[in-house]
């Protein structure tokens, strides 16, 4: 059991946040410990879907109603809460949403929340909200999904730009199918960002999206079959560093040519990009298994190049879903309800060479082979959220045991000693 993380600056006395947000693709060269810290709060029901880190504070999003600190003091929280990275105490930050929070992002001291809600703190906010450090709504930011249905699945904030991805046709009164960029201060939809995602039957959504640290490279997956008029079957790379975003020449037919479960609109489940934007890892579901498929696997791709891209490597679970991924220089962490990694020849059983990695595991970024890191966790529906940051690795799910200890629905693996 680990009792403290690295020394971090103190939380402000009122529970307000400092303003250094965690970035995707954290460049930590070392693998984290297998022993989770013992002071993180517990989420007492539901599922954790998302994290964001602001220096000494973790913001947690999901579908839940109650949390407790490590000493057992319970708090009512409606799908989002925050705790201190100094000692795990639950902070007064307590917005109320009437539906799940599936995505979080931070920038300049603000918290952006995306999900399936229609109201926040009693005010109309469909799928997207900007929160102040005290948990109140930023009244100047009113942009939301205009469709009666729809949801936000992924967010990324880079400076004064907020990228929004999910299942929607219009955002803030502007036609934007499933992917948009808005002003992080006002919420105004950016006219210079329209990648025109499409599919013949119109069933377009983005399942997951991630960006390089500098905001110049975006990778996204979903149900689309074309982007900006170019064929892109469910997986695409965009160049987003300039004023006007454009789809990259990068393309692959690997997803289209892997016959996974035909009942799934998409079997792609999550993506994360390296800090410098040069490579990414995609994780998948798909029911089927086999060494020549990318179903139920983690697959690394480089972002350079044009058509015909192939994976650098693929690590197969042998028929079990992966739901989340966090890329670092030292390890690619993957989570789901998998039982094994290194299992291309198994199908719901361990084939030749398989290694047990229940619920969570780590893969060598260069070779694609499973690392020896094996803390274990309850499998459940699966590990829905992984976030690498300076203080280690955050893990969110629907289960109660992590690293052979009780950690209800969230935990932190600190840096190795």
Backbone torsions as a table, in degrees:
resi	resn	phi	psi	omega
1	UNK	NA	137.1	-178.6
2	UNK	-109.0	131.3	-173.9
3	UNK	-100.2	-17.1	180.0
4	UNK	-146.6	152.7	171.4
5	UNK	-91.3	-168.9	170.8
6	UNK	-58.7	153.3	177.6
7	UNK	-61.3	127.7	179.9
8	UNK	-127.2	158.0	177.8
9	UNK	-64.0	151.8	-173.4
10	UNK	-69.7	147.0	171.1
11	UNK	-64.3	139.7	175.8
12	UNK	-59.8	147.0	-169.7
13	UNK	-57.6	-33.0	-178.0
14	UNK	-86.4	4.4	-178.8
15	UNK	82.7	16.0	178.1
16	UNK	-80.3	163.3	-173.3
17	UNK	-98.1	146.6	163.6
18	UNK	-84.1	177.4	-159.2
19	UNK	-119.8	26.8	178.3
20	UNK	-104.0	94.2	-175.0
21	UNK	-75.8	151.4	173.3
22	UNK	-71.1	150.3	-179.0
23	UNK	-115.8	156.5	176.5
24	UNK	-68.7	158.1	177.1
25	UNK	61.9	53.7	-175.7
26	UNK	-65.7	131.8	-172.7
27	UNK	-93.8	63.3	176.3
28	UNK	-94.0	121.5	-176.8
29	UNK	-78.9	-8.8	-174.8
30	UNK	-108.3	155.7	175.2
31	UNK	-85.9	140.4	-178.2
32	UNK	-71.7	167.6	177.0
33	UNK	-66.2	158.9	172.1
34	UNK	-90.7	-0.8	-175.4
35	UNK	-107.2	106.0	-177.4
36	UNK	-68.3	151.2	174.0
37	UNK	-61.9	153.7	-173.5
38	UNK	-100.6	4.3	-172.5
39	UNK	-111.0	5.5	179.5
40	UNK	-69.1	149.9	175.7
41	UNK	-65.7	168.4	176.1
42	UNK	-115.0	136.0	171.0
43	UNK	-94.4	120.6	-164.9
44	UNK	-88.3	-7.0	176.8
45	UNK	-155.8	165.6	172.8
46	UNK	73.6	-141.3	-171.7
47	UNK	-145.3	142.5	170.9
48	UNK	-95.7	127.0	-178.2
49	UNK	-111.7	-19.2	-170.5
50	UNK	-155.7	153.0	174.3
51	UNK	-134.3	154.8	164.2
52	UNK	-143.8	146.9	-178.5
53	UNK	-121.0	129.8	173.4
54	UNK	-123.2	92.2	179.8
55	UNK	53.9	-100.5	-175.9
56	UNK	-97.4	16.4	-175.9
57	UNK	-129.9	136.5	170.5
58	UNK	-107.9	128.7	171.8
59	UNK	-101.8	134.4	-174.8
60	UNK	-120.7	131.4	176.5
61	UNK	-122.6	152.6	179.1
62	UNK	172.7	-147.7	177.3
63	UNK	-128.9	98.2	-175.5
64	UNK	-160.8	166.2	-178.2
65	UNK	-126.9	-13.0	-173.2
66	UNK	-149.6	140.1	176.2
67	UNK	-133.4	163.6	177.6
68	UNK	-142.0	145.8	174.7
69	UNK	-78.9	177.1	-174.8
70	UNK	-65.0	-21.0	177.9
71	UNK	-87.4	-3.7	176.1
72	UNK	96.8	5.2	177.2
73	UNK	-76.3	123.9	-173.9
74	UNK	-93.8	150.3	-179.8
75	UNK	-140.1	136.9	171.4
76	UNK	-76.1	127.9	176.9
77	UNK	-143.4	134.1	-173.8
78	UNK	-103.8	83.1	170.9
79	UNK	74.0	-2.3	176.2
80	UNK	-157.0	139.4	174.7
81	UNK	-156.9	177.9	-178.8
82	UNK	-140.4	149.8	176.2
83	UNK	-140.2	160.4	-176.7
84	UNK	-82.8	136.2	174.0
85	UNK	-80.1	-7.3	177.2
86	UNK	-74.1	-46.8	-176.5
87	UNK	-144.8	3.7	176.4
88	UNK	86.0	2.5	-176.3
89	UNK	-68.5	144.1	-178.6
90	UNK	-74.7	128.5	-175.8
91	UNK	-88.4	162.0	-178.0
92	UNK	-70.8	-8.9	176.6
93	UNK	-56.6	112.4	-172.0
94	UNK	-148.7	62.3	173.2
95	UNK	-62.5	158.3	178.8
96	UNK	-120.2	122.0	175.4
97	UNK	-117.9	152.5	-179.1
98	UNK	-98.2	21.2	175.4
99	UNK	-165.3	171.9	-175.5
100	UNK	-61.6	145.7	170.6
101	UNK	-100.3	117.0	-175.0
102	UNK	-108.2	-9.4	-178.5
103	UNK	-149.6	145.9	177.1
104	UNK	-138.2	148.4	172.3
105	UNK	-150.0	156.5	-179.3
106	UNK	-133.0	148.3	175.1
107	UNK	-164.6	132.4	174.8
108	UNK	51.6	41.2	174.9
109	UNK	85.2	-5.5	179.8
110	UNK	-100.0	157.2	176.1
111	UNK	-116.9	126.3	174.0
112	UNK	-102.1	131.5	179.9
113	UNK	-120.4	136.6	176.0
114	UNK	-129.1	151.4	-179.9
115	UNK	171.1	-144.5	-174.5
116	UNK	-110.8	16.2	-178.0
117	UNK	-83.7	161.6	174.3
118	UNK	-117.5	-18.5	-179.7
119	UNK	-138.5	145.7	173.7
120	UNK	-130.2	125.5	-176.6
121	UNK	52.6	33.8	177.7
122	UNK	84.3	-8.5	-179.6
123	UNK	-98.7	148.5	-178.7
124	UNK	-66.1	119.2	174.7
125	UNK	-151.1	100.7	-174.5
126	UNK	-90.2	105.5	170.0
127	UNK	80.8	-14.2	-174.6
128	UNK	-151.1	133.3	179.4
129	UNK	-149.9	150.7	172.7
130	UNK	-111.5	125.6	-173.8
131	UNK	-111.7	140.2	173.5
132	UNK	-78.2	165.4	179.6
133	UNK	-60.2	-22.1	178.7
134	UNK	-87.9	2.6	179.8
135	UNK	93.2	-6.3	177.2
136	UNK	-78.7	164.1	178.2
137	UNK	-78.9	142.6	169.0
138	UNK	-81.0	109.0	-172.7
139	UNK	-67.3	-22.8	-177.9
140	UNK	-75.9	-17.7	-177.5
141	UNK	-105.9	102.9	-174.5
142	UNK	-120.6	6.4	-177.8
143	UNK	-67.0	134.4	176.7
144	UNK	-151.7	-179.0	177.7
145	UNK	-72.2	132.3	180.0
146	UNK	-89.2	-21.4	179.1
147	UNK	-66.1	150.1	178.4
148	UNK	-66.9	-35.3	172.8
149	UNK	-99.6	-158.9	176.6
150	UNK	99.1	161.0	-179.2
151	UNK	-159.6	162.6	173.2
152	UNK	-103.3	128.4	-178.5
153	UNK	-106.3	-23.3	-175.4
154	UNK	-150.5	145.7	177.5
155	UNK	-136.4	149.0	171.3
156	UNK	-147.3	127.9	179.0
157	UNK	-110.3	130.1	177.7
158	UNK	-137.5	103.4	-178.3
159	UNK	62.2	-126.4	-178.9
160	UNK	-91.6	14.7	-180.0
161	UNK	-114.5	133.1	174.1
162	UNK	-117.8	123.5	178.1
163	UNK	-98.1	132.9	-173.2
164	UNK	-125.6	127.7	-178.7
165	UNK	-134.4	147.4	178.8
166	UNK	165.9	-137.8	-176.9
167	UNK	-123.4	94.0	179.5
168	UNK	-158.9	158.2	178.1
169	UNK	-108.5	-32.5	177.3
170	UNK	-135.7	145.3	-179.5
171	UNK	-135.7	127.0	-179.7
172	UNK	56.9	33.1	179.0
173	UNK	80.0	5.4	-177.6
174	UNK	-116.7	136.9	178.6
175	UNK	-69.1	115.6	176.4
176	UNK	-148.1	106.4	-175.8
177	UNK	-78.9	103.7	166.3
178	UNK	73.4	-11.2	-175.7
179	UNK	-153.2	129.3	-176.6
180	UNK	-149.6	162.8	171.6
181	UNK	-125.4	131.5	-179.1
182	UNK	-127.9	160.3	174.3
183	UNK	-69.4	126.8	-175.0
184	UNK	-69.1	-18.4	178.5
185	UNK	-89.5	-46.5	-173.9
186	UNK	-103.2	-20.3	-175.2
187	UNK	84.4	-0.9	-179.1
188	UNK	-62.0	132.6	-179.8
189	UNK	-70.4	132.9	-176.2
190	UNK	-78.8	117.9	179.9
191	UNK	-69.6	-15.8	-178.5
192	UNK	-87.2	1.9	-179.7
193	UNK	-124.4	103.0	174.3
194	UNK	-152.4	98.0	-177.5
195	UNK	-86.5	0.1	170.5
196	UNK	50.0	60.6	175.6
197	UNK	-69.5	139.8	-175.9
198	UNK	-150.1	163.3	174.5
199	UNK	-158.8	144.4	-173.4
200	UNK	-54.0	-39.3	-178.4
201	UNK	-89.5	1.7	175.8
202	UNK	80.8	-1.0	-178.4
203	UNK	-83.8	78.4	-173.9
204	UNK	-111.4	126.3	166.3
205	UNK	-147.8	160.9	173.6
206	UNK	-101.9	125.5	-179.5
207	UNK	-81.4	-45.6	179.7
208	UNK	-150.7	159.1	-176.7
209	UNK	-153.6	141.4	176.9
210	UNK	-146.8	158.1	-175.7
211	UNK	-133.9	155.2	171.5
212	UNK	-67.1	164.3	-176.4
213	UNK	-60.7	-37.7	-177.8
214	UNK	-85.4	-0.5	178.2
215	UNK	77.9	9.7	-176.1
216	UNK	-86.5	-21.0	-177.3
217	UNK	-126.9	129.0	174.8
218	UNK	-121.3	137.1	171.9
219	UNK	-121.2	135.2	-179.6
220	UNK	-145.3	152.8	178.6
221	UNK	-135.4	162.3	-178.9
222	UNK	170.6	-146.2	-174.8
223	UNK	-102.4	-1.3	-177.2
224	UNK	-65.6	158.0	173.6
225	UNK	-122.4	-7.7	174.3
226	UNK	-147.3	151.9	178.0
227	UNK	-134.8	124.3	-178.6
228	UNK	52.5	37.6	177.7
229	UNK	79.5	1.4	-179.9
230	UNK	-107.7	142.6	-179.8
231	UNK	-62.9	121.5	176.3
232	UNK	-146.8	99.1	-174.0
233	UNK	-81.7	95.4	168.2
234	UNK	68.4	-1.3	-179.5
235	UNK	-148.8	130.3	-176.0
236	UNK	-150.3	157.8	174.6
237	UNK	-119.0	136.1	176.6
238	UNK	-124.7	149.7	174.5
239	UNK	-98.3	115.6	-169.5
240	UNK	-121.8	11.8	-176.3
241	UNK	-76.9	-26.2	-177.9
242	UNK	-89.6	-177.5	179.6
243	UNK	-64.1	-38.3	-179.3
244	UNK	-112.5	120.6	-180.0
245	UNK	-76.2	152.1	176.9
246	UNK	-147.0	149.5	177.0
247	UNK	-69.3	136.6	178.9
248	UNK	-75.4	163.6	175.7
249	UNK	-71.1	-12.9	-179.6
250	UNK	-57.6	134.0	177.2
251	UNK	-157.9	152.7	177.4
252	UNK	-141.7	148.7	173.7
253	UNK	-105.4	8.4	-176.0
254	UNK	-62.8	-42.3	-179.0
255	UNK	-65.9	-45.5	-179.3
256	UNK	-64.4	-29.3	-175.3
257	UNK	-97.6	11.6	173.4
258	UNK	-105.9	102.7	-176.8
259	UNK	-75.6	88.8	177.6
260	UNK	-93.4	-155.1	-175.9
261	UNK	-64.8	117.4	-177.5
262	UNK	-70.0	-12.7	178.4
263	UNK	-78.0	-13.3	179.7
264	UNK	-87.1	131.4	171.9
265	UNK	-63.3	-36.6	171.0
266	UNK	-149.6	144.4	176.3
267	UNK	-104.8	5.7	176.6
268	UNK	-80.3	137.9	-171.0
269	UNK	-125.5	-25.1	-178.1
270	UNK	-168.4	157.1	-179.9
271	UNK	-148.8	146.6	169.9
272	UNK	-142.2	148.5	-172.7
273	UNK	-113.3	143.9	175.5
274	UNK	-62.2	157.8	-177.0
275	UNK	-56.3	-37.6	-178.0
276	UNK	-90.0	-0.7	176.8
277	UNK	77.6	10.0	-175.6
278	UNK	-84.9	-16.3	179.5
279	UNK	-155.6	164.0	178.9
280	UNK	-147.7	164.2	175.8
281	UNK	-125.3	131.9	178.9
282	UNK	-108.1	135.6	174.2
283	UNK	-117.7	150.1	-168.6
284	UNK	-139.7	165.9	169.2
285	UNK	-112.5	-148.4	170.0
286	UNK	126.3	-3.0	174.4
287	UNK	71.3	-47.8	-176.2
288	UNK	-76.6	166.3	179.4
289	UNK	-146.6	156.2	177.0
290	UNK	154.9	151.8	-174.6
291	UNK	-65.5	-20.8	-177.9
292	UNK	-98.9	5.6	-178.6
293	UNK	-110.8	161.6	171.7
294	UNK	-109.7	15.0	172.9
295	UNK	-68.2	144.4	174.8
296	UNK	48.7	59.6	-173.9
297	UNK	-154.1	171.6	164.7
298	UNK	-115.2	132.8	-176.5
299	UNK	-133.5	129.4	176.5
300	UNK	-94.6	136.0	173.3
301	UNK	-128.6	146.8	167.3
302	UNK	-85.1	152.3	-175.7
303	UNK	-93.1	-10.3	177.6
304	UNK	-80.8	162.7	174.3
305	UNK	100.2	176.8	-176.8
306	UNK	-110.2	-134.0	-177.3
307	UNK	-71.2	161.1	174.1
308	UNK	79.1	24.5	-178.8
309	UNK	-68.0	140.3	178.0
310	UNK	-118.6	154.9	177.7
311	UNK	-64.3	143.4	170.3
312	UNK	-66.4	-40.1	173.6
313	UNK	-156.8	161.6	174.1
314	UNK	-134.3	130.2	173.8
315	UNK	-112.7	120.0	-173.9
316	UNK	-97.3	142.7	174.8
317	UNK	-87.8	-19.2	-174.0
318	UNK	82.2	46.8	170.6
319	UNK	96.9	7.4	178.2
320	UNK	-114.2	143.9	-174.5
321	UNK	-70.7	138.3	163.0
322	UNK	-105.7	136.9	-174.9
323	UNK	-115.3	-21.7	-172.1
324	UNK	-147.4	157.8	-177.6
325	UNK	-153.1	142.8	173.7
326	UNK	-133.6	122.4	-176.4
327	UNK	-96.3	129.6	168.8
328	UNK	-133.3	171.6	177.7
329	UNK	-66.3	-31.9	-175.0
330	UNK	-91.7	-21.5	-176.5
331	UNK	-162.5	151.2	167.3
332	UNK	-106.4	111.7	-179.4
333	UNK	-89.6	133.7	-179.3
334	UNK	-129.2	145.7	179.5
335	UNK	-141.6	153.0	178.2
336	UNK	179.7	-140.4	169.1
337	UNK	-117.3	32.5	-179.8
338	UNK	-67.9	156.6	172.8
339	UNK	-105.7	-28.7	-173.8
340	UNK	-139.0	164.2	162.7
341	UNK	-126.4	176.7	-176.5
342	UNK	51.2	44.9	-171.0
343	UNK	-128.8	57.5	-179.2
344	UNK	-71.1	-18.7	-175.2
345	UNK	-105.5	5.1	176.4
346	UNK	-103.8	158.4	175.4
347	UNK	-145.4	90.2	-171.5
348	UNK	68.6	19.1	173.6
349	UNK	-152.1	158.9	-179.3
350	UNK	-79.4	116.0	175.8
351	UNK	-86.5	-174.1	-179.1
352	UNK	-56.3	125.5	176.4
353	UNK	87.2	-3.6	-177.1
354	UNK	-65.4	146.2	174.7
355	UNK	-123.8	138.8	-179.4
356	UNK	-71.6	126.6	176.0
357	UNK	-144.9	68.9	-173.1
358	UNK	-65.3	120.2	170.5
359	UNK	79.5	-26.2	-177.7
360	UNK	-159.6	147.6	179.3
361	UNK	-162.8	177.6	-179.9
362	UNK	-137.4	142.8	-175.7
363	UNK	-123.3	142.5	176.0
364	UNK	-66.5	125.2	-176.7
365	UNK	-62.5	-26.5	-176.5
366	UNK	-89.8	-44.6	-174.5
367	UNK	-94.5	-23.5	-175.5
368	UNK	79.1	5.6	178.4
369	UNK	-89.0	149.7	178.4
370	UNK	-62.9	134.8	172.0
371	UNK	-78.6	167.8	-178.7
372	UNK	-72.6	-13.1	-179.7
373	UNK	-57.0	119.8	-173.5
374	UNK	-153.4	71.6	-178.8
375	UNK	-71.6	-26.5	-174.1
376	UNK	71.0	155.0	170.3
377	UNK	-158.2	161.6	172.0
378	UNK	-57.8	142.5	-176.6
379	UNK	-81.4	-54.8	-179.6
380	UNK	54.3	-150.4	170.4
381	UNK	-63.8	-40.8	172.8
382	UNK	145.5	172.6	176.9
383	UNK	-78.8	108.7	-173.9
384	UNK	-88.8	-24.3	-173.4
385	UNK	-138.9	130.9	171.9
386	UNK	-133.1	132.6	176.8
387	UNK	-141.0	117.7	175.3
388	UNK	-87.5	136.4	-179.6
389	UNK	-151.1	179.1	-175.4
390	UNK	-56.3	-33.4	-177.4
391	UNK	-88.6	7.3	177.2
392	UNK	128.8	-134.0	-176.6
393	UNK	-133.1	121.4	174.1
394	UNK	-88.3	139.1	-177.1
395	UNK	-129.7	127.3	177.4
396	UNK	-127.4	141.5	-176.8
397	UNK	-162.8	-162.2	177.8
398	UNK	-110.3	11.8	-172.3
399	UNK	-117.2	176.5	-168.1
400	UNK	-118.1	-3.6	-177.5
401	UNK	-128.8	131.4	-176.3
402	UNK	-141.7	128.3	-177.7
403	UNK	58.9	34.7	178.7
404	UNK	62.2	26.2	176.8
405	UNK	-132.3	163.0	176.2
406	UNK	-78.7	115.1	174.1
407	UNK	-144.9	93.1	-171.3
408	UNK	-71.3	107.0	168.3
409	UNK	70.1	-6.6	170.9
410	UNK	-154.7	155.3	176.9
411	UNK	-167.2	170.6	179.0
412	UNK	-131.7	126.8	167.0
413	UNK	-94.1	118.0	-177.3
414	UNK	-79.7	170.7	173.5
415	UNK	-57.7	146.6	178.0
416	UNK	-66.9	147.0	179.6
417	UNK	-67.9	NA	NA
